[in-house]
């Protein structure tokens, strides 16, 4: 299951390849960024990528969503056989980056059209509203790119939400502890601000890397995130010097780029309602990854000095992302799963077999690791892994270890392991009490009381590690029954139509267990 490298080097080529494989839904009907795009996406959450060719108020743009919503489609696009192979391939890419290739400004597709005067960002970039609870539209589809000295000579790509309430000036939200937070802390007093670009419609591999937040033991400040994206797609990403900010680079094969300066000292409210209230973490904003309604904060600002894009007549493509969808979840978890796999592999090679972050674990909220103890002396490594995972992934609330007989892609199988293999007195631990958390979790924000619901006022309980593995040497006492599904072919007794009819009535855990006979 392979795809051509050329189909991954930019977004429009990837969409053309998906269309050639009948894996793209396309609409020419006018769509409104105000509620309609996210409404359609939620209707088809987990389904095929969707391309809108007619966006209301933006005749120069197209919009795509659900690009990563279906894991099997994503795996096919990148040539991975299954989810386990994907995690191992991404873990390999983490340690084998392919350096970016610099090209000239004349060659860069994203600099075919340059704007330096009319810099009203909401005019050029599609802003959306996720839910009726929000009063204002926002831009969450841009990825920050920092290359060189402001990122310790490495390359960074990551998601940051923005609200352009002042023409060419918008809020720029960086979660406490994130790479862009680290950049702002180090260069807080930079006189002009920090030169960065916000890129839209970037190559799919770079888009996956943009979701890799809070795995900084494996992806520390100064690492080569764009190089890792190059390894994922199998060829170097192309970069180009910016037009309006000196000594800065951007992604040459993006669809649209905002150039400018991030100013940490110029802090403004993300919405007018929050500004009127004069409080952070209270006014509704777009949804957050934990699955709750988001809140508006006071954030740094991004001051745009120039806009570059592909030729407007080719209709550049924006990727507006609905938060807490499978699209968002798969972007945020694929590289994260690989980073957790690599972390465990570095601690002790050969024991970790797979990592999964179920949709209900909300992107950064938890994980399940699958391990295989090869001898009695390896008993206990699973707990070291769990403690390390909770320590190295800011704000993670639950980490579970299971054996190889448990399907980590089935919540039913995971819950069965918890019910039947966990001693609540000895197998549940809280390894980092009082550790740093994530204020996007309402349970954590509640600890601030009447104070602003910000990281400086909230407290985290440290997360929970659950060892649901079988003690080495007692495997026979936990042996699962295996019915003879491989020895008794249904075709001997029923026609294909009868088998299909019978299978169509099956669902849930029973359907999963029937495949293995357990």
C-alpha positions in Angstrom: 0.0 0.0 0.0 2.1 2.8 -1.3 1.5 6.3 -2.5 3.8 8.5 -4.6 6.0 11.0 -2.8 4.8 13.8 -5.1 1.2 13.3 -3.7 2.4 14.3 -0.2 4.6 17.3 -0.9 1.7 19.7 -0.9 -1.9 19.8 0.1 -3.5 20.2 -3.3 -1.5 17.2 -4.7 -2.6 15.1 -1.7 -6.2 16.0 -2.4 -5.8 15.2 -6.1 -4.5 11.8 -5.1 -7.3 11.2 -2.7 -9.8 12.1 -5.5 -8.1 9.6 -7.8 -8.7 6.9 -5.2 -12.4 7.9 -4.7 -11.5 9.0 -1.2 -12.7 12.6 -1.4 -16.1 14.2 -0.9 -16.3 17.4 -3.0 -19.0 20.1 -3.0 -19.5 23.1 -5.3 -22.4 24.4 -3.2 -21.6 27.6 -1.3 -20.6 26.9 2.3 -20.5 29.4 5.1 -17.6 29.4 7.6 -20.1 30.5 10.2 -21.3 27.2 11.6 -21.8 25.3 8.3 -18.3 23.9 7.9 -18.0 22.5 11.4 -21.7 21.3 11.3 -21.0 19.3 8.1 -17.8 18.0 9.6 -19.5 16.8 12.7 -22.2 15.1 10.6 -19.4 13.2 8.9 -16.9 12.9 11.7 -14.6 10.0 11.1 -15.5 9.8 7.4 -13.8 10.9 4.2 -12.0 14.2 3.6 -14.2 17.0 2.3 -13.3 19.7 -0.2 -15.5 22.8 -0.5 -14.9 24.7 -3.7 -17.2 27.7 -3.0 -16.7 29.5 0.3 -19.0 32.3 1.2 -17.2 35.7 1.4 -13.9 34.2 0.1 -14.1 33.8 -3.7 -10.3 33.4 -3.8 -10.3 30.4 -1.4 -11.3 26.8 -1.1 -11.6 24.9 2.2 -10.9 21.3 3.2 -11.8 19.5 6.4 -11.8 15.9 7.7 -8.4 15.4 6.0 -7.2 13.1 8.8 -10.6 12.1 10.2 -10.4 8.4 9.1 -7.3 6.5 10.2 -7.6 4.0 7.4 -7.7 6.7 4.8 -4.7 8.5 6.5 -2.8 5.2 6.6 -3.4 4.6 2.9 -2.3 8.1 2.0 1.1 7.6 3.7 1.5 4.0 2.8 1.1 2.5 6.3 -0.4 -1.0 6.5 -2.2 -0.4 9.8 -2.1 1.7 13.0 0.7 -0.2 14.6 2.9 0.2 11.5 2.1 3.9 11.5 3.3 4.3 15.1 6.5 2.5 14.4 7.2 4.3 11.1 6.6 7.7 12.8 8.9 6.7 15.7 11.6 5.9 13.2 11.1 9.3 11.5 11.6 11.0 14.9 15.2 9.9 14.9 15.9 10.1 11.1 14.9 13.6 9.9 15.5 14.7 6.4 16.8 18.3 6.4 14.7 21.0 4.6 15.6 22.2 1.2 15.8 26.0 0.6 14.6 27.3 -2.7 14.5 30.7 -4.3 11.6 33.1 -3.8 10.9 33.0 -7.6 10.4 29.2 -7.3 8.1 29.2 -4.2 4.5 28.5 -5.0 3.3 30.3 -1.8 5.0 33.5 -3.0 3.3 33.8 -6.3 1.0 36.6 -5.0 2.3 39.1 -2.4 0.2 41.6 -0.4 1.8 44.3 1.8 -0.8 47.0 1.9 -4.3 45.6 2.3 -3.5 43.5 5.4 -7.0 43.0 6.9 -6.4 39.3 7.7 -10.1 38.3 8.0 -10.5 39.4 4.4 -7.9 37.0 3.1 -8.0 34.1 5.6 -11.1 32.0 6.3 -12.4 32.6 9.8 -15.0 30.2 11.2 -17.4 29.7 14.1 -17.7 26.2 15.6 -20.8 26.5 17.7 -23.7 28.9 18.3 -22.3 29.5 21.8 -19.5 31.6 20.4 -20.1 35.3 19.5 -17.1 35.7 17.2 -15.4 33.9 14.3 -11.8 32.8 14.8 -8.9 31.4 12.9 -7.5 28.1 14.2 -6.3 26.7 10.9 -2.8 28.3 10.9 0.4 26.6 11.9 3.3 28.6 13.4 6.7 28.1 11.8 9.9 29.1 13.4 13.3 28.2 11.8 16.7 29.1 13.1 18.0 31.1 16.0 14.6 31.7 17.6 14.1 28.0 18.0 17.6 27.1 19.1 18.7 26.6 15.5 16.0 23.9 14.9 12.7 24.0 13.1 9.2 24.2 14.7 5.7 23.8 13.3 2.6 23.9 15.5 -1.0 24.9 15.8 -2.0 28.2 17.4 -5.4 29.8 17.4 -5.8 33.5 16.5 -8.5 36.1 16.5 -7.9 39.1 14.2 -10.0 41.7 15.9 -7.7 44.6 14.8 -7.1 44.2 11.1 -3.5 43.0 10.8 -3.2 42.4 14.5 -4.6 39.3 16.1 -4.4 37.4 19.4 -2.0 34.4 19.3 -2.7 31.7 21.9 0.2 29.5 23.0 -0.5 26.9 25.7 1.7 27.2 28.7 4.7 25.0 28.3 4.4 24.5 24.6 7.1 25.2 22.1 5.8 28.6 21.2 5.4 29.4 24.9 9.1 28.4 25.3 10.1 30.7 22.4 8.2 33.6 23.9 9.8 33.1 27.3 13.3 33.1 25.9 12.7 36.1 23.6 10.2 38.0 25.7 12.2 41.2 25.5 13.0 41.1 21.7 12.6 44.8 20.7 10.5 44.3 17.5 9.0 41.0 18.6 9.7 37.5 17.4 9.7 37.0 13.6 7.4 34.0 12.7 5.1 32.9 10.0 1.6 31.4 10.2 1.1 28.9 7.4 -2.2 27.6 6.0 -2.7 24.6 3.8 0.6 23.0 4.5 1.9 19.6 3.3 0.1 16.7 5.1 3.3 15.4 6.9 4.0 18.8 8.3 0.3 19.0 9.4 0.8 15.8 11.4 3.9 17.3 13.0 2.0 20.5 13.9 -0.1 18.4 16.2 2.8 17.0 18.2 2.5 19.0 21.4 3.9 18.3 24.8 6.2 15.4 23.9 9.3 17.5 24.4 11.7 14.9 25.9 11.6 13.3 22.4 11.0 16.6 20.5 12.9 19.2 22.6 13.3 22.8 21.7 15.8 23.0 18.9 14.8 19.7 17.3 14.1 19.5 13.6 10.3 19.1 13.3 10.2 20.0 9.7 13.0 17.5 9.0 10.9 14.8 10.7 8.0 15.8 8.5 10.3 15.3 5.5 11.2 11.8 6.8 7.4 11.1 7.1 6.7 12.1 3.5 10.0 10.6 2.2 11.4 13.8 0.7 12.6 17.1 2.1 10.1 19.9 2.8 11.0 23.1 0.9 11.5 26.4 2.7 11.9 29.9 1.4 13.0 33.2 2.8 10.2 35.5 3.8 9.4 38.7 1.9 8.7 41.2 4.7 10.6 39.9 7.8 14.4 39.6 7.4 16.3 36.3 8.1 13.1 34.3 8.5 11.9 31.4 6.5 8.5 29.8 5.7 7.1 26.7 4.0 7.4 27.2 0.3 4.7 24.7 -0.6 2.0 26.1 1.8 -1.1 27.6 0.3 -1.1 30.9 2.1 1.3 32.5 4.7 1.0 35.4 7.1 4.4 37.0 7.9 5.0 39.1 10.9 6.1 39.5 14.5 4.8 37.9 17.6 4.8 40.4 20.5 4.5 38.7 23.9 4.3 42.0 25.8 1.3 43.2 23.8 -1.4 41.1 25.4 -5.1 41.4 24.4 -8.4 39.5 25.0 -9.4 36.9 22.4 -13.0 38.1 22.3 -14.9 41.3 22.8 -17.0 39.6 25.5 -14.0 38.6 27.5 -12.6 42.1 27.2 -15.9 43.5 28.5 -15.9 41.1 31.4 -12.2 41.7 32.1 -11.8 38.1 33.1 -9.9 35.2 31.6 -11.2 31.6 31.2 -14.9 32.6 31.5 -16.3 33.9 28.1 -17.2 31.2 25.5 -14.7 30.6 22.8 -14.3 27.7 20.3 -14.3 24.1 21.7 -11.2 22.6 23.2 -9.6 19.2 22.7 -10.8 17.7 26.1 -14.3 17.8 24.6 -15.6 20.8 26.5 -16.6 24.3 25.4 -13.5 26.6 25.2 -13.0 29.8 27.0 -11.3 33.1 26.0 -8.0 34.3 27.4 -5.7 37.2 27.3 -3.0 36.3 24.8 0.1 37.6 23.0 -0.5 39.3 19.7 0.7 38.6 16.2 1.4 41.7 14.0 1.2 40.8 10.3 3.6 42.6 7.9 2.8 40.7 4.7 0.6 38.0 3.2 1.8 35.7 0.5 -0.2 33.0 -1.3 -0.5 30.9 -4.4 -2.1 32.6 -7.4 -5.6 33.6 -6.3 -7.1 32.2 -9.5 -5.9 28.8 -8.4 -8.0 29.2 -5.2 -5.6 28.5 -2.3 -6.9 25.9 0.2 -7.5 26.6 3.9 -7.9 23.7 6.3 -10.3 25.0 9.0 -10.1 22.4 11.8 -13.1 21.6 14.0 -11.7 20.9 17.5 -12.6 17.7 19.3 -13.4 15.9 16.1 -11.6 12.7 14.9 -9.8 15.0 12.4 -8.3 17.0 15.3 -7.8 13.9 17.4 -5.8 12.0 14.7 -3.6 15.1 14.0 -2.9 15.5 17.7 -2.3 11.8 18.5 -0.4 10.2 15.7 3.0 11.7 16.4 2.3 11.7 20.1 1.8 8.0 20.1 5.1 7.6 18.2 6.9 9.8 20.7 5.5 7.8 23.6 6.7 4.6 21.8 10.1 6.1 21.3 10.3 7.2 25.0 9.6 3.7 26.2 12.0 2.2 23.7 14.8 4.4 24.9 14.1 3.4 28.5 14.4 -0.3 27.7 14.3 -1.6 24.1 12.0 -4.4 22.9 9.3 -4.3 25.6 7.0 -1.7 24.1 4.9 -3.1 21.2 2.3 -0.4 20.5 0.7 2.8 21.7 -2.8 4.1 21.2 -4.6 7.2 22.3 -8.4 6.5 22.1 -10.6 9.3 20.8 -12.3 9.5 24.3 -8.9 10.1 25.9 -9.0 13.6 24.3 -5.7 14.1 22.4 -3.4 14.9 25.3 -5.4 13.5 28.2 -4.1 9.9 28.2 -2.7 6.9 26.5 -2.7 3.1 26.4 0.6 1.2 26.0 0.9 -2.4 25.0 3.9 -4.3 26.3 5.4 -7.8 26.2 7.5 -8.9 29.2 10.1 -11.4 27.9 11.5 -12.6 31.3 10.8 -12.2 35.0 13.6 -9.6 35.2 11.5 -7.3 33.0 8.6 -7.3 35.4 8.2 -3.7 36.6 9.4 -1.9 33.4 5.7 -1.2 32.6 5.5 0.9 35.7 8.6 2.8 34.8 7.1 3.5 31.4 3.9 4.8 32.9 5.7 7.1 35.4 7.9 8.4 32.6 4.9 9.0 30.3 3.0 10.9 32.9 6.1 13.0 33.8 7.1 13.8 30.2 3.6 14.6 28.8 2.4 17.8 30.4 -1.1 17.4 31.9 -1.7 13.8 31.0 -4.3 12.4 33.4 -4.3 8.7 32.7 -1.8 6.2 31.4 -2.6 2.5 31.1 -0.4 -0.5 30.4 -1.9 -3.7 29.0 -0.6 -7.0 27.6 -0.4 -8.0 23.9 -3.6 -10.1 24.1 -5.5 -6.8 24.6 -6.7 -4.9 21.6 -5.6 -1.3 22.4 -7.8 0.0 19.7 -10.9 -1.3 21.4 -12.2 0.6 24.5 -14.2 -2.5 25.4 -11.1 -4.7 25.5 -9.2 -2.0 27.5 -12.1 -1.7 30.0 -12.2 -5.5 30.3 -8.5 -5.6 31.2 -9.1 -2.9 33.8 -12.0 -4.8 35.4 -10.2 -8.2 35.4 -6.5 -7.5 35.9 -6.2 -4.4 38.2 -5.7 -4.5 41.9 -7.0 -1.1 43.0 -4.7 -1.2 46.1 -1.4 -1.9 44.2 -1.9 -1.3 40.5 -3.1 2.3 40.5 -0.5 5.0 41.3 -0.2 8.7 41.2 3.5 9.2 40.3 3.7 13.0 39.9 1.3 14.6 42.4 1.3 18.4 42.1 2.8 18.2 38.6 2.1 20.8 36.0 -1.2 20.4 34.1 -3.4 21.8 31.3 -5.8 24.5 32.1 -8.1 23.4 29.3 -9.4 20.7 31.6 -12.4 22.1 33.5 -11.7 19.9 36.5 -8.3 21.6 36.8 -9.7 25.1 36.2 -12.1 24.6 39.1 -9.1 24.6 41.5 -8.7 28.3 40.8 -11.9 29.1 42.6 -12.9 32.7 41.9 -9.6 33.7 40.4 -9.0 33.8 36.7 -9.0 30.3 35.2 -5.3 30.5 34.1 -2.3 28.2 34.5 -0.9 30.4 37.3 -4.0 29.9 39.4 -4.9 26.2 38.8 -3.5 23.1 40.3 -3.1 19.5 38.9 -3.4 16.3 40.8 -0.7 14.6 38.8 -2.4 12.0 36.7 -3.1 8.3 37.3 -1.0 5.3 36.1 -2.8 1.9 35.9 -0.9 -1.3 35.5 -3.3 -3.7 33.8 -0.7 -6.3 32.9 -0.5 -9.9 34.0 2.4 -10.5 36.5 5.1 -12.4 34.7 4.8 -16.2 35.2 1.0 -16.2 35.7 0.0 -16.0 32.1 -1.8 -19.4 32.3 -4.0 -18.1 35.1 -5.2 -15.3 32.9 -5.4 -17.3 29.7 -8.3 -16.1 27.5 -10.6 -18.8 25.9 -10.1 -18.9 22.1 -13.0 -20.4 20.2 -12.1 -22.2 16.9 -13.0 -19.5 14.4 -10.0 -20.4 12.3 -10.9 -24.1 12.3 -14.6 -23.8 11.6 -15.2 -21.9 8.3 -18.6 -20.3 8.0 -18.6 -20.9 4.2 -19.0 -24.6 4.9 -22.5 -24.0 6.3 -23.8 -20.7 4.8 -23.8 -18.7 1.6 -21.9 -15.5 1.3 -25.2 -13.5 1.4 -26.2 -15.3 4.6 -22.8 -14.7 6.2 -23.0 -11.0 5.3 -26.6 -10.7 6.6 -25.5 -12.4 9.9 -22.4 -10.2 10.2 -24.5 -7.0 9.6 -26.4 -7.6 12.8 -23.1 -7.8 14.9 -21.7 -4.8 16.6 -19.5 -3.6 19.4 -17.2 -5.8 21.5 -18.8 -9.0 20.3 -17.8 -8.2 16.7 -14.2 -7.5 17.7 -13.9 -10.7 19.8 -15.3 -12.7 16.9 -12.3 -11.9 14.7 -9.9 -13.5 17.1 -12.2 -16.1 18.7 -11.7 -14.7 22.2 
